[in-house]
Amino acid sequence: MFRLALLGLLVVPSAALAKKPAAATLNPDDPSTLQVREDVKVVFHVSHDAWKKGTPKTLWYLDRLVHTAYPEKLGVPSSALDFKIVAHDAPVYWFLNDAGWKASAHKGPAVVQDQNPYKEMIAGLIEAGVDVEVCAVTMKSQGYTEDMLLPGVKVTPAGLPRVIDLQLMGYQHLELD
C-alpha cells in the first residue's frame, strides 16, 4: 500500500505538469507584449571592465536601451525610465574626464588614447536622465578625485551598499558582465 501511495505522488505531479497551458507566443513586432511600460526602475551594477564592440559593455547596451529600444521600438517614453549606473572597482575610469583619463593607468583592453572616447556617450545618457554614480572607495584606492570625473557623474560613499539600497527601493538589478 505504501508503494502504491508513493507511486501516486510521483505520477500526479508529472500528470499535472503535462496539463499546463502552453506559453503564449510573443510577437517581436508587437511592442504591446512588453507588460511594464511605466516606472521602469533599473540599477545597472558595473564592477567588471567588460567590453562589446570596442565599447564598455554596460554603456553599449544602456545607450541602445535609452535611445532606441524603449522609445523607438517599444514606444515607452524616456520619462517612464528610471535608470541608474553604479560603478565600482575597475570600470570607474570609464567616467573620468579627459585629464583624469590621461592620468589613469586603466584604459581597458582596446583603448590607448589620451582622451575619454566615451564621454559623449555618457553625456548623452546623463542628458536622457540616467543617473551615474561611482564608488568613493574605488576612487580613493585608484587615486581619482572628484575633479577628474565627467560632468554630471556623482560620487556615492560605497558602490555595493548603494546597489543594495537601490534594490531595496524597488530597482531591478542588472549586471552585464
Long-range contacts (C-beta under 8 A, 24 or more apart in sequence): 31-73, 31-74, 31-75, 31-76, 34-74, 34-76, 37-74, 37-75, 37-76, 37-80, 38-76, 38-80, 39-80, 39-82, 40-70, 40-76, 40-80, 40-81, 40-82, 40-83, 41-82, 41-169, 41-170, 41-171, 41-172, 42-82, 42-83, 42-84, 42-171, 42-172, 42-173, 42-174, 43-83, 43-84, 43-85, 43-86, 43-163, 43-166, 43-167, 43-171, 43-172, 43-173, 43-174, 44-83, 44-84, 44-85, 44-86, 44-174, 44-175, 44-176, 45-86, 45-163, 45-173, 45-174, 45-175, 46-85, 46-86, 46-87, 46-88, 46-91, 46-94, 46-175, 46-176, 47-87, 47-88, 47-89, 47-90, 47-91, 47-159, 47-175, 47-177, 48-89, 48-90, 48-91, 48-177, 49-90, 49-91, 49-106, 49-108, 49-109, 50-91, 50-176, 50-177, 51-108, 51-109, 51-110, 54-110, 55-118, 55-121, 56-91, 56-94, 56-108, 56-118, 57-176, 57-177, 58-85, 58-91, 58-176, 59-94, 59-118, 59-121, 59-122, 59-125, 61-176, 62-125, 62-130, 63-121, 63-124, 63-125, 66-125, 66-128, 66-129, 66-130, 67-124, 67-128, 78-128, 78-129, 79-129, 81-129, 82-129, 82-171, 83-129, 83-130, 83-131, 84-130, 84-131, 84-132, 84-133, 84-166, 84-171, 85-125, 85-130, 85-131, 85-132, 85-133, 86-133, 86-134, 86-135, 86-156, 86-159, 86-162, 86-163, 86-166, 87-132, 87-133, 87-134, 87-135, 87-138, 87-159, 88-134, 88-135, 88-137, 88-138, 88-158, 88-159, 88-160, 89-135, 89-138, 89-159, 92-134, 92-135, 92-138, 92-139, 92-142, 92-144, 93-142, 93-144, 94-118, 94-122, 95-122, 95-132, 95-134, 95-149, 95-150, 95-153, 96-144, 96-148, 96-149, 96-150, 97-148, 97-149, 97-150, 97-151, 99-148, 100-144, 100-148, 100-149, 103-148, 104-142, 104-144, 106-142, 116-150, 119-150, 122-150, 122-153, 123-150, 123-151, 123-152, 126-151, 126-152, 126-153, 133-159, 133-162, 134-159, 135-159, 135-160, 135-162
